[in-house]
Amino acid sequence: MSLIAICGRKRGWILSLKNNNDNLYGCPSTSILSNRFEKKSFSFFNEFKRENHSVSSKETKDKKRIVSMENLYSEEAINVIERKIRSKNVKLINTALNHFKNNLTELTMDPQLGNRDLFGKLVKALNEEQRYRSIRKIESDFLTISQDQTGSKSLQTLVECMKTSDEFHIMEGRIKNNVVDLSKGEFSSLWVEKCIRTIPDEFKSFFYKELSQNIGELSHHAFAYKVIIACIQTPLKRKEKEEVFRDAIIRSLEKIFQIDSIFGDKVIETFLKKAKEEEIGHFIGAVCNNLPTIMKNKETKWLDNLQPSLFSVSHLKSLRTHLLNNIENRKFQPSTHKIIKLCLQRSSKEEQEQIVSYVLHDKVGFLELALCPRGSLVLMDILYYIGEERRRGLLEELKANVVEILKDPSGEKCASALIETLNEKCRVEVKDAIAPHFISLCQNPYGSKFLCNFIKVTYMSSIKFSDLFNNEVAELSKDEFGKNVIIEAILWLQNKNFIFNQLFGSDNDFLSLSRNLHASAVLEKYSSKAKSEEKSKILKLITDHRIELANDNSGETLLNHFLPDLTDITGCITHLSRSAKSVEYLLKTMRDNPNLYQIAKRESLQNSPEICKYDSGRNLVKSFLKDMKEDEITEAIKILTDSGKRFGTLMIDPTQNGLDLFAKCFPLIGFWQSNLSGRIFEFSQNENARKRVQFFASESNLAEIQFILEEIFDSHKFPIWATNANGIEFVTWIVENKLKKENPKFMKGFLSHFTHLRFLPHASRLFNKYC
C-alpha cells in the first residue's frame, strides 16, 4: 500500500489513498513532524519522479502528478484537508484522518490550528466508526489535553458529537475519580461543565457523586463554581441520585456561608431558583443557624433576590428570633440590613415594631445610625415601618444636627429617605432648619444632593424657596455643586421669577455669569424652560452682547445654544470659526436661516486671512465656496492675498492658510496664472510652495497650466531645471501626472535635444528614466 497525492491543474490538490483495503490507520507512516507543530517550514508537497509507482492509464492521460507530503501542518496541507472535510465523502475524510495518524493529540492542542477549529471540523465530519477510533487514539491523553486552552475546546466539540454508549464509557473511564481536580482547572473545568450539560443521564451520575463530596470547597473556587451551577441547572432524571446531590448542597451550606465570595453567592442564588418547598425549609434553617456569619458577608446578592413569599410563618419567626438575638448589641454587619428588610416585609405591626425598637432606642437614634455606613442602610430599611411618634423623634434629631448629617454621605441618604416619609408640615420644619445653613449646604457635594432631592419631593407644596436662596442665585450658579441646586429649582419650582431676575436682571450680571462654566450651564437650562416674555429678553441680551460671548469659551457655548433663534450675528463669525463645535452648530443653523447664512458668508470672506488660520475656519469658508458667484470669489481671494501682495508669503507658509481652498475655483484661473507666471522655478525650491503649485496643477487641465509647461520646457531655461534637485523633482511630477497620459513619448523626444546634459548629476535621473 502506498500513500499518493494526485494534483489536478484546474481542480486543485486532491489527496487519495491507493489501496484495495482502505482503512482508517492502514497506511504506512508518512513523514510527520514528531514535535508539536513546528511552524518554521511551510513546504507542502515536494514533487518527485514517478518511479516504481503504478498509475492507471486514466491518470496518465489526465497528466496528474504524483507527489509526497513532507509537512502535514503547512498552510497548503491544512487547506487540502479542510476541502476533504467539506466534501463529506467518507473515503476522502478517511484519508484526511490518516494524515494525523499518530498526531491527533497534538492536533487537538495546536493553537494555530485551533483558531481554524480544524479538529472540530474533522470530528463533526466523522462517522461513528471513525469517531470511535479517534477517541481510542487520544483517550490516554484526555487529562493532558483538557488542561490546554485549545485542547479543552477540542474536547468540548468532541463531547457534543459523541452518540454511542461505547464512546461515553471510554470518556467515563478516563474522567472518573478526577472530576474534582478537573473542575479546578481554568480550561478543564469548561470541559467538565460541557460534559454535565451534554452527556446523557445514565453516563454522568458519577460527576454528581464526586462533586457532592466537595461542594463546600468547590463553590468558592473561581472555576469550579461554574461546574456546581451546571449540576444544579441540569438535574438528573433519576430522582434519587438528584436528591443526593441537592442534599449534599444543603449539608454544605454552612461551609459555603463561612467564606465571603462572589462565587459561593452565585451558587446559592442558582440553588434557590431551583429549590423545592422542602429544600427551602432546610435552607432557612441553615440561614438561621449561620445568621451571624451571613451578616458578616458582603457578597450576599442571593438575599436581595430571596422572595419573602417563599418563607412559611414558622420560617420567618425563627429568622426573626435569630435576628433579634444578633442585633441586641447594635453592631451592624454588612448584610444585617438585608435580613432586617426580609423580616419586616412579612411581619405583623407588632413584630415590625419589635424589630424597630431593637434598632432604635434611647441611646441609639438617627444621628448615630445615619453617620454609620452600615447603620444607615438599616435605618433606611426601617423608616417606612416606624410610627409617628418615633418618626417625630427622628425629625427633631435631624433638625438639631442638620449640618453634620447632611454633609455626610451616609447621613444625606438617610435624610433624603426620611423626607419622603414626612408630611408637608414636617417638611416646612426641615426647610426652616436648613435655612441658616443653606448656602454652605449648596456648596457641599452631599448637602447639595440632599437639597436637590428636597426640591423634587416638595415642588408641589406651598413651601416658598425664594427665602432660602436670599439673592444668592448668581453666586450659587458659579459653584460646582450650587449649580445643581439652581438647575433643580429651575426644573421643578412653579414660581421661579426670583431666579430669572437674579440671572438676567442686569447686563453686567449676565455677562459675568456667561463667562463662568457652571453658570453658563444654568443660563442655558433656564433659557430652555423660559416663558415667551422671558425668552425675548434673553435673546435681546445675547444679541446685544454676542461679540463678548463669542470671545469667551463659556459664552460661546451659550451663544451656540441660541444660534437658531438669533437674527443677527454680525461680528461673531471670526471668533466662532476658531471652534470646530461652534462651526458645526453654525453650519447646521444656516441651513434653515438664509439671513444668518448671508451674514456668516459675508463676514467669513471679509475676514478670511484670520479665519483660514484654523481648520474649523477653513471648513466654514469651504462651505461657502460651493455657491459663491464669480465676483465674490474674486473679492475673497483679493482680501486673502491683499490683492496679490501676500501671495508669495502665503505660498511658502507651512500652515494651511486657505490658499489651497481657492485652487479649485475656476474663476480664479487668471489670478493663479498672473501670480505664478515667471515664478514657477522660484516656488519649486520651497517644499510648501511646490506642493501648492502641484495642487493647482492637479486641479487644472493642460490648457490652464500651459504657462507652467512653457516655463519648464523652454529651451533656454530647461538646463537650469535639469541641474537642480528640486527642479528635477517638480519636472518629474509634471511629466508623470500631467503629460505622460496625454503624450507618453513627449519626454523622450524633448530630451533628445539635450544629450549634452545626460551625465550631469541631477539631469541623469531624467535620461535614465525616459531614455
C-alpha positions in Angstrom: 0.0 0.0 0.0 1.3 3.5 -0.8 0.1 7.0 0.1 -0.1 9.1 -3.0 -1.4 12.6 -3.8 -2.8 13.5 -7.1 -2.8 17.1 -8.3 -5.1 18.4 -11.0 -4.3 21.8 -12.5 -7.9 23.0 -12.5 -9.4 21.3 -9.6 -6.6 22.0 -7.1 -5.0 19.5 -4.8 -6.8 16.3 -4.1 -5.4 13.6 -1.8 -6.3 10.0 -2.2 -5.2 6.7 -0.7 -4.4 4.0 -3.3 -5.1 0.6 -1.7 -7.5 -2.2 -2.1 -8.3 -2.4 1.6 -8.7 1.2 2.7 -9.0 1.6 6.5 -8.5 4.4 9.0 -5.0 3.7 10.0 -3.9 1.2 7.4 -1.4 3.4 5.6 2.3 3.4 6.5 3.6 6.3 8.5 4.4 9.3 6.3 6.9 12.0 7.2 5.1 13.7 10.1 6.8 16.1 12.5 7.1 14.3 15.8 7.4 17.6 17.7 4.4 19.7 18.3 3.6 21.6 15.0 6.9 23.2 14.1 6.0 26.3 12.1 9.3 27.1 10.5 8.8 25.1 7.4 6.0 25.9 5.0 6.9 23.5 2.2 4.0 21.3 1.2 4.4 18.8 -1.5 7.8 18.1 -3.0 7.5 16.7 -6.5 9.4 13.6 -7.3 9.7 11.4 -10.3 7.1 8.9 -11.0 9.3 5.9 -10.4 8.2 2.5 -9.0 4.6 3.6 -9.0 1.8 2.0 -11.0 -0.6 4.6 -12.3 -3.7 4.0 -14.2 -4.0 4.9 -17.9 -6.7 7.5 -17.0 -4.3 9.2 -14.5 -1.6 9.2 -17.2 -4.0 10.7 -19.7 -5.0 13.5 -17.4 -1.4 14.3 -16.8 -1.7 14.2 -13.0 1.4 14.5 -10.9 2.3 12.1 -8.0 3.7 13.9 -5.0 4.6 13.0 -1.4 3.9 15.0 1.7 6.8 16.4 3.7 4.9 18.7 6.2 1.4 17.8 7.1 0.9 21.0 9.1 1.8 23.6 6.4 -0.8 26.1 5.2 -1.3 24.2 1.9 -1.8 20.9 3.6 -4.4 22.2 6.0 -6.3 23.8 3.1 -6.3 20.4 1.4 -7.6 18.7 4.5 -10.3 21.3 5.0 -11.5 20.7 1.5 -11.6 17.0 2.1 -13.7 17.5 5.3 -16.1 19.7 3.5 -16.6 17.1 0.8 -18.4 14.8 3.3 -17.0 11.9 1.3 -16.2 9.0 3.7 -13.1 7.9 1.8 -11.7 11.4 1.5 -12.4 12.1 5.2 -10.7 8.8 6.0 -7.7 9.9 4.0 -7.6 13.2 5.8 -7.8 11.5 9.2 -4.9 9.2 8.2 -2.7 12.3 7.8 -2.9 12.8 11.6 -2.5 9.1 12.3 -0.1 9.4 15.3 -0.6 13.1 15.9 -4.2 13.6 16.9 -3.3 14.7 20.4 -1.0 17.4 19.0 -3.8 18.4 16.6 -6.2 19.0 19.5 -3.9 21.3 21.3 -2.2 23.3 18.4 -3.2 27.0 18.9 -2.7 27.9 15.3 -5.0 25.2 14.0 -7.3 25.7 17.0 -8.1 29.2 15.6 -9.3 27.5 12.4 -11.1 24.8 14.5 -9.6 22.1 12.3 -10.1 19.3 14.9 -13.7 20.5 15.4 -14.5 20.4 11.7 -12.9 17.0 11.4 -14.8 15.5 14.3 -18.1 16.8 13.1 -17.5 15.1 9.7 -16.6 11.7 11.1 -18.9 8.8 11.2 -19.4 6.6 14.3 -16.6 4.2 13.5 -14.1 6.9 12.6 -15.0 8.9 15.7 -14.7 5.8 18.0 -11.2 5.0 16.6 -10.2 8.7 17.1 -11.3 8.6 20.7 -9.4 5.5 21.3 -6.3 7.1 19.8 -6.4 10.1 22.2 -8.1 8.7 25.3 -4.9 8.3 27.2 -4.2 12.0 26.8 -7.6 13.3 27.8 -6.4 14.8 31.1 -3.4 16.5 29.5 -5.5 17.8 26.6 -8.2 19.2 28.9 -5.6 21.4 30.7 -4.8 23.2 27.5 -7.0 26.1 26.2 -7.2 24.8 22.6 -7.3 21.2 23.8 -10.3 21.9 26.1 -12.2 23.5 23.2 -11.4 20.4 21.1 -12.7 18.1 23.8 -15.9 20.1 24.2 -16.6 19.7 20.5 -15.9 16.0 20.7 -18.4 15.7 23.6 -21.1 17.4 21.5 -20.6 14.9 18.7 -20.5 11.7 20.8 -23.5 9.5 20.5 -22.8 5.9 21.3 -22.5 4.2 24.7 -19.0 2.9 23.8 -17.8 6.4 23.4 -19.3 7.6 26.7 -17.8 4.6 28.5 -14.3 5.4 27.2 -14.7 9.0 28.5 -16.1 7.9 31.8 -13.2 5.6 32.4 -10.7 8.5 31.9 -12.6 11.2 33.9 -13.8 9.1 36.8 -12.0 9.8 40.1 -10.6 13.0 38.5 -13.7 15.2 38.4 -12.8 17.4 41.4 -9.3 18.1 40.1 -10.5 18.8 36.6 -13.2 21.1 37.9 -10.5 23.3 39.5 -8.6 23.8 36.2 -9.2 27.0 34.2 -9.8 25.1 30.9 -10.5 21.6 32.1 -13.5 23.0 34.1 -15.1 24.1 30.9 -14.8 20.5 29.5 -16.4 19.1 32.7 -19.2 21.6 32.5 -19.9 20.7 28.9 -20.0 17.0 29.8 -22.5 17.7 32.6 -24.8 19.7 30.2 -24.4 17.4 27.2 -23.9 13.7 28.2 -27.0 11.6 28.7 -28.0 10.9 32.4 -27.0 7.3 32.5 -23.4 8.2 31.8 -22.9 11.3 34.1 -24.1 10.3 37.5 -20.5 9.9 38.7 -20.0 13.6 38.1 -22.6 14.4 40.7 -21.4 11.8 43.1 -17.8 13.0 43.1 -18.7 16.7 43.2 -21.2 16.2 46.1 -18.3 15.3 48.4 -16.6 18.7 47.9 -19.4 21.2 47.3 -18.4 23.5 50.1 -14.8 23.9 48.8 -15.7 23.9 45.1 -18.5 26.6 45.5 -15.9 29.2 46.3 -13.4 28.2 43.6 -13.0 30.6 40.7 -13.5 27.9 38.1 -15.2 25.0 39.9 -18.3 27.0 40.9 -19.5 27.0 37.3 -19.4 23.2 37.4 -21.6 23.2 40.5 -24.0 25.6 38.9 -24.1 23.4 35.8 -25.1 20.4 38.0 -27.9 22.4 39.7 -29.2 23.7 36.4 -29.0 20.2 34.8 -30.9 17.8 37.1 -30.7 14.1 36.7 -33.9 12.2 35.6 -33.3 9.6 38.3 -34.7 11.5 41.3 -32.9 9.5 44.0 -29.5 10.4 42.6 -30.5 14.0 42.0 -31.8 14.3 45.6 -28.5 13.0 46.9 -26.7 15.9 45.2 -29.2 18.5 46.4 -29.0 17.2 49.9 -25.2 17.5 49.7 -25.6 21.2 48.9 -27.9 21.7 51.9 -25.4 19.9 54.1 -22.6 22.1 52.7 -24.4 25.4 53.3 -22.5 26.0 56.5 -19.2 25.8 54.7 -20.5 28.0 51.8 -21.7 30.6 54.3 -18.4 30.7 56.1 -16.5 32.2 53.1 -17.4 35.5 51.7 -17.0 35.2 47.9 -19.0 36.1 44.8 -18.7 32.5 43.6 -20.5 31.0 46.5 -23.1 33.7 46.3 -23.9 32.7 42.7 -24.1 29.0 43.7 -26.7 29.8 46.4 -28.6 32.1 44.1 -28.8 29.4 41.5 -29.9 26.8 44.0 -32.7 28.9 45.4 -34.2 29.4 41.9 -34.5 25.6 41.5 -35.2 24.7 45.2 -38.4 22.9 46.2 -40.5 23.9 49.2 -39.0 21.3 51.5 -35.5 22.4 50.5 -36.4 26.0 51.2 -37.3 24.9 54.8 -33.9 23.3 55.2 -32.2 26.3 53.7 -33.9 28.7 56.1 -32.9 26.5 58.9 -29.3 26.7 57.7 -29.6 30.5 57.4 -30.9 30.9 61.0 -28.1 28.7 62.3 -25.5 30.7 60.5 -27.0 34.1 60.7 -24.0 35.8 62.4 -21.7 34.5 59.7 -24.1 35.5 56.9 -24.5 39.1 58.2 -20.7 39.5 58.2 -20.5 38.6 54.5 -20.6 41.4 51.8 -21.4 39.0 48.9 -25.0 38.2 49.7 -26.8 39.1 46.5 -29.0 36.0 47.0 -30.6 37.8 49.9 -31.8 40.6 47.6 -33.4 38.1 45.3 -34.9 36.0 48.1 -38.7 36.4 48.0 -40.4 36.6 51.4 -43.3 34.6 50.0 -41.1 31.5 49.9 -40.9 31.6 53.7 -43.5 30.0 55.9 -44.7 31.6 59.1 -42.5 29.3 61.2 -39.5 30.1 59.0 -40.0 33.8 59.4 -40.5 33.5 63.2 -37.3 31.5 63.5 -35.4 34.0 61.3 -36.8 37.0 63.3 -35.8 35.4 66.6 -32.2 34.8 65.5 -32.1 38.3 64.0 -33.1 39.9 67.3 -30.6 37.8 69.2 -27.8 39.1 66.9 -28.6 42.8 66.8 -29.1 43.5 70.5 -25.6 44.9 70.7 -26.4 47.2 67.8 -23.2 46.3 66.0 -24.4 46.1 62.4 -22.7 43.8 59.9 -22.5 44.3 56.1 -25.7 42.2 55.4 -27.7 43.0 58.5 -30.0 45.4 56.7 -30.9 42.7 54.1 -32.0 40.3 56.9 -34.0 43.1 58.6 -35.7 44.1 55.4 -36.6 40.4 54.7 -38.1 40.0 58.2 -40.1 43.3 58.0 -41.8 42.5 54.7 -43.9 39.7 56.1 -44.3 40.6 59.8 -47.3 41.9 61.7 -47.2 45.5 63.0 -46.3 44.3 66.5 -43.5 42.2 65.1 -42.3 45.2 63.0 -42.4 47.5 66.0 -40.4 44.9 67.9 -37.6 44.9 65.3 -37.7 48.7 65.1 -37.4 49.0 68.9 -34.3 46.8 68.8 -32.7 49.0 66.2 -33.8 52.4 67.6 -33.8 53.1 71.3 -33.0 55.9 73.7 -29.2 55.6 73.3 -29.1 54.9 69.6 -31.1 57.2 67.3 -31.0 59.0 64.0 -27.6 60.7 64.3 -25.6 57.6 65.3 -27.2 55.3 62.7 -27.1 57.9 59.9 -23.4 58.6 60.2 -22.6 54.9 60.2 -22.5 53.4 56.6 -23.9 50.0 57.8 -26.3 51.6 60.3 -27.6 54.0 57.6 -28.6 51.0 55.4 -30.6 49.6 58.4 -32.2 52.9 59.1 -33.4 53.4 55.6 -35.0 49.9 55.6 -37.0 50.6 58.8 -38.1 54.2 58.1 -41.4 53.0 56.4 -42.3 50.8 59.4 -41.9 53.3 62.3 -44.8 55.0 64.0 -45.5 58.8 64.0 -44.2 59.3 67.5 -40.8 57.7 66.7 -40.7 59.5 63.3 -41.2 62.8 65.2 -38.2 61.9 67.3 -36.0 61.3 64.3 -37.1 64.6 62.8 -36.1 66.5 65.9 -32.8 64.8 65.9 -32.3 65.7 62.2 -33.2 69.4 62.9 -30.7 69.5 65.8 -27.9 68.1 63.8 -28.8 69.2 60.2 -25.4 70.3 59.1 -23.5 67.3 60.4 -25.9 64.9 58.9 -26.4 66.5 55.5 -22.7 66.9 54.8 -22.1 63.2 55.4 -22.6 60.7 52.5 -24.5 58.2 54.6 -26.4 60.9 56.5 -27.6 62.6 53.3 -29.1 59.3 52.1 -30.9 58.7 55.4 -32.2 62.3 55.5 -33.5 62.1 51.9 -35.3 58.8 52.8 -36.8 60.4 55.9 -38.1 63.4 53.9 -40.1 61.2 51.6 -42.0 59.8 54.6 -42.8 63.2 56.2 -46.0 65.3 55.6 -45.9 68.9 54.4 -45.9 70.4 57.9 -42.8 68.4 58.9 -41.1 69.4 55.6 -41.6 73.0 56.4 -39.8 72.4 59.7 -36.9 70.9 57.8 -36.8 73.9 55.5 -36.7 76.3 58.4 -33.9 74.2 60.0 -31.7 74.3 56.9 -32.3 78.0 56.1 -29.4 79.4 58.1 -27.0 76.9 56.6 -28.5 76.9 53.0 -25.5 78.5 51.2 -22.9 76.2 52.8 -25.0 73.2 52.2 -25.4 74.1 48.5 -21.6 74.3 48.1 -21.2 70.8 49.7 -21.4 67.7 47.4 -23.7 65.8 49.8 -25.6 68.8 51.1 -26.4 69.9 47.5 -27.6 66.4 46.7 -30.0 66.5 49.6 -31.3 69.9 48.6 -31.9 68.7 45.0 -33.9 65.7 46.4 -35.8 68.1 48.8 -36.8 70.4 45.9 -38.1 67.4 43.9 -40.1 66.0 46.8 -41.7 69.3 47.8 -42.1 71.1 44.5 -46.0 70.6 44.6 -46.2 72.0 48.1 -46.7 75.6 49.2 -43.2 76.0 50.6 -41.5 79.2 49.4 -38.0 78.7 48.3 -37.2 82.3 47.4 -36.4 83.0 51.1 -33.8 80.2 51.1 -31.9 81.5 48.1 -31.8 85.0 49.5 -30.4 86.8 46.4 -27.6 84.3 46.2 -28.7 82.6 42.9 -26.0 84.2 40.8 -23.2 83.3 43.2 -24.5 79.7 43.7 -24.7 79.3 39.9 -20.9 79.8 39.7 -20.3 77.0 42.2 -19.7 73.4 41.1 -22.3 71.9 43.4 -24.5 75.0 43.9 -25.2 74.9 40.2 -27.0 71.6 40.6 -29.4 73.1 43.2 -30.3 76.0 40.9 -30.9 73.7 38.0 -33.2 71.5 40.1 -35.1 74.6 41.2 -35.5 75.7 37.5 -36.8 72.3 36.6 -39.2 71.7 39.5 -40.4 75.0 41.1 -43.5 76.6 39.7 -42.6 80.1 40.8 -39.1 80.9 39.6 -39.3 84.6 38.8 -36.8 85.3 41.5 -34.3 83.1 39.7 -34.9 84.9 36.4 -34.4 88.4 38.0 -31.1 87.4 39.5 -29.7 85.7 36.4 -30.9 88.1 33.7 -31.7 91.2 35.7 -28.7 93.3 34.5 -26.3 93.2 31.6 -23.3 93.1 33.9 -24.6 90.2 35.9 -25.5 88.3 32.8 -22.0 88.8 31.2 -20.3 87.8 34.5 -22.4 84.6 34.6 -21.9 83.8 30.9 -18.1 83.7 31.4 -18.4 81.1 34.1 -18.5 77.4 33.0 -21.0 76.4 35.7 -23.2 79.5 35.5 -23.4 79.3 31.6 -25.0 75.9 32.0 -27.6 77.4 34.4 -28.3 80.2 31.9 -28.8 77.6 29.2 -31.1 75.5 31.3 -33.2 78.4 32.3 -33.5 79.6 28.7 -34.8 76.2 27.6 -37.6 76.5 30.3 -38.3 80.2 30.0 -41.7 81.7 29.2 -42.1 83.6 25.9 -41.7 87.1 27.5 -38.6 85.9 29.4 -37.1 84.3 26.3 -37.5 87.6 24.3 -35.5 89.5 26.9 -32.8 86.7 27.0 -32.5 86.9 23.2 -32.1 90.6 23.3 -29.3 90.3 25.9 -27.5 87.7 23.8 -27.8 89.7 20.6 -26.5 92.9 22.3 -23.5 91.1 23.8 -22.9 88.5 21.1 -19.3 89.6 20.4 -18.4 89.4 24.1 -20.0 86.0 24.3 -18.2 84.8 21.2 -14.8 85.8 22.7 -15.2 83.6 25.7 -15.3 79.8 25.8 -18.3 79.5 28.2 -20.1 82.4 26.5 -19.5 80.7 23.1 -21.3 77.6 24.3 -24.3 79.8 25.4 -24.2 81.6 22.0 -24.3 78.3 20.1 -27.3 77.2 22.0 -29.2 80.3 20.9 -28.0 80.4 17.3 -31.3 79.1 15.8 -33.2 81.9 17.4 -30.8 84.8 16.6 -31.4 87.2 13.7 -28.1 89.0 13.8 -24.6 87.5 14.4 -22.5 90.2 12.8 -19.1 90.4 14.4 -19.2 86.9 15.8 -18.1 84.7 12.9 -14.4 85.3 13.2 -14.4 84.2 16.9 -16.8 81.3 16.4 -14.7 79.9 13.5 -11.9 79.0 15.9 -14.0 76.2 17.4 -15.0 73.1 15.5 -18.1 72.7 17.6 -19.2 76.3 17.0 -18.7 75.9 13.2 -20.7 72.6 13.4 -23.6 74.5 15.1 -23.3 77.4 12.7 -23.4 75.2 9.6 -26.4 73.3 11.0 -28.2 76.5 11.8 -27.6 78.2 8.5 -29.4 75.5 6.5 -32.8 76.9 7.7 -31.8 80.5 8.2 -31.0 82.4 4.9 -30.4 85.7 6.7 -27.9 84.1 9.1 -26.2 82.4 6.1 -25.6 85.7 4.2 -24.2 87.4 7.3 -21.8 84.4 8.0 -20.8 84.2 4.4 -20.0 87.9 4.1 -18.0 88.1 7.3 -16.2 84.8 6.5 -14.9 86.2 3.2 -14.1 89.6 4.6 -12.0 88.1 7.4 -10.7 85.1 5.5 -7.0 85.7 6.4 -7.8 85.4 10.1 -10.5 82.7 9.7 -8.4 80.4 7.5 -5.7 80.1 10.1 -7.8 77.4 11.8 -9.1 74.0 10.4 -12.6 74.8 11.5 -12.4 78.2 9.9 -11.3 76.7 6.6 -14.2 74.3 6.7 -16.5 77.2 7.1 -15.1 79.1 4.1 -15.1 75.9 2.1 -18.9 75.5 2.7 -19.5 79.0 1.2 -17.4 78.4 -1.9 -19.9 75.9 -3.3 -22.5 78.6 -4.2 -20.4 81.8 -4.4 -20.5 84.0 -7.5 -17.5 84.9 -9.6 -17.2 88.4 -8.3 -17.5 87.1 -4.7 -14.7 84.6 -5.2 -12.5 87.2 -6.8 -13.1 89.6 -4.0 -12.4 86.9 -1.4 -9.0 86.0 -2.9 -8.1 89.6 -3.2 -8.8 90.0 0.5 -6.9 86.9 1.4 -3.8 87.8 -0.6 -4.0 91.6 -0.2 -4.5 92.0 -3.9 -1.6 89.6 -4.6 0.9 91.3 -2.3 0.8 88.5 0.2 0.7 85.7 -2.5 4.4 84.8 -2.2 4.2 84.8 1.6 1.2 82.6 1.6 2.8 80.2 -0.9 5.8 79.4 1.3 3.7 79.5 4.6 3.9 76.0 6.2 0.5 76.3 7.8 -2.8 75.7 5.9 -3.8 79.3 5.3 -6.8 79.0 3.0 -4.9 79.5 -0.3 -5.5 75.8 -1.2 -9.2 76.3 -1.0 -9.2 78.6 -4.0 -7.2 76.4 -6.2 -10.3 74.6 -7.4 -12.2 77.8 -8.2 -12.5 78.1 -12.0 -13.0 82.0 -12.0 -9.5 82.3 -10.4 -7.5 80.7 -13.2 -6.4 84.1 -14.4 -5.4 85.1 -10.8 -3.3 82.0 -10.4 -1.7 82.4 -13.8 -0.8 86.0 -13.3 0.7 85.4 -9.8 2.5 82.1 -10.7 3.8 83.2 -14.2 7.6 83.6 -14.2 7.9 82.3 -10.6 7.5 78.6 -11.1 11.2 77.8 -10.6 11.3 80.1 -7.5 8.3 78.3 -5.9 9.7 74.8 -6.9 12.6 75.5 -4.5 10.3 75.6 -1.5 8.5 72.4 -0.3 5.3 74.2 0.8 5.1 76.4 -2.3 5.9 73.4 -4.6 3.1 71.4 -3.1 0.6 74.3 -3.7 1.7 74.6 -7.3 1.3 70.9 -7.8 -2.2 71.0 -6.2 -3.2 73.8 -8.5 -1.9 71.9 -11.5 -3.6 68.7 -10.4 -7.0 70.5 -10.4 -6.4 72.1 -13.8 -6.3 70.8 -17.4 -3.3 71.1 -19.8 -4.6 74.4 -21.3 -4.8 76.0 -17.9 -1.3 75.1 -17.0 0.2 75.9 -20.4 2.2 78.8 -18.8 3.8 76.3 -16.4 4.8 73.9 -19.2 6.3 76.8 -21.3 8.4 77.9 -18.3 9.8 74.4 -17.7 10.3 73.2 -21.3 11.8 76.5 -22.6 15.0 75.5 -24.4 16.9 78.3 -22.7 15.6 77.6 -19.1 15.5 73.8 -19.1 19.2 73.4 -18.4 18.6 75.3 -15.2 15.8 72.9 -14.2 17.8 69.9 -15.2 20.7 70.7 -13.0 18.6 71.5 -9.8 17.4 68.7 -7.5 14.1 70.4 -6.5 13.6 71.4 -10.1 14.1 67.8 -11.3 11.6 66.6 -8.7 9.0 69.2 -9.9 9.6 68.3 -13.6 9.2 64.6 -12.9 5.9 65.2 -11.1 4.6 67.3 -14.0 5.6 64.7 -16.6 4.2 61.7 -14.6 0.9 63.4 -13.6 0.0 65.7 -16.5 2.0 64.8 -19.7 2.5 61.1 -19.7 -1.2 60.3 -20.2 -1.5 62.8 -23.0 1.8 62.2 -24.8 3.8 59.3 -23.3 6.7 59.9 -25.9 7.0 63.6 -25.4 9.8 63.5 -22.8 11.9 61.1 -24.8 11.7 63.4 -27.8 12.3 66.5 -25.8 15.4 65.2 -24.0 17.0 64.1 -27.3 17.9 67.8 -27.8 19.8 68.0 -24.5 22.1 64.9 -24.7 25.0 67.1 -23.5 23.2 67.2 -20.1 23.0 63.4 -19.9 25.9 62.9 -17.4 25.2 65.8 -15.1 24.3 64.5 -11.6 20.6 65.6 -11.5 19.8 65.5 -15.2 20.9 61.9 -15.4 17.9 60.9 -13.4 15.6 62.1 -16.2 17.6 60.5 -19.0 17.8 57.1 -17.2 14.0 57.2 -16.6 12.8 58.3 -20.0 15.5 57.4 -22.5 
